[in-house]
């Protein structure tokens, strides 16, 4: 399924997902039954998503400057 969003709407939604990952990561890390594999996976996903948002923002800025 494909949804069409304005670039800023999509980036805002992705930023919300980063905040969700931050909270989830903190909850897992604070758990008495610390699951390092889960912490590692969450951190990897957080890093990946953060990089992708940065790349999308750069692409969006480039389009605005060219226009």
N, C-alpha and C positions, 0 to 999 in steps of 0.2 A: 504494500500500500504506500502511496506517495502523497505527501502533504506539501502544499506550497505555502511557505511562510515568507514574510519579508525577512531579509538577512538579520536585521536587528532582533526580530522576534525569536528567530531560531537561536541566535547567540545568547539572548537573555534566558531562554529555556535551558540551554546547555549550561550556563552559569548556575542556574538553579540545581541542576544535577550535580555539579561540582560541590555545592554546599551540602547536598544530601550525602554525597560520598564522604565529606569531611565529618559530618555528624556520625555516620555509620562507622567510619574508621575509629573515631574516638570511643564510641560505645564498645566496639570489639576489643580495642586496646585496654579498656578499663574493666573488662569482664574478668571475673575470678578464674574462669576457664579460658585463659588467653590462647587463642588459636593463631599461631604465627603464620601459618599458611594463608589464612583468611586475611590477616593484616597485610601480608605481602601482596596478595592479589588485589586488595582494595587500593593499596598504595600504587601499584602498577597501573591500575585503571584510572586512578586520580591523575597520575602524571601524564598518561596518554591523553585523557580528555582535556586537561589543562593545555597541553601542547596543541591539540587540534583547535581549541577555541582561539588560541593565539594566532594560529595559521589562518583561520577564518577571518579574524579581525583584520589581519594584514591584507588579505585579499579584498575585503570589503573597503578598507581605507584606500587601496590602490584604485578601485573602481571609482570612488568618489573624487579622488584627485584627478583622474583622467577625464572625468565628465566636465 
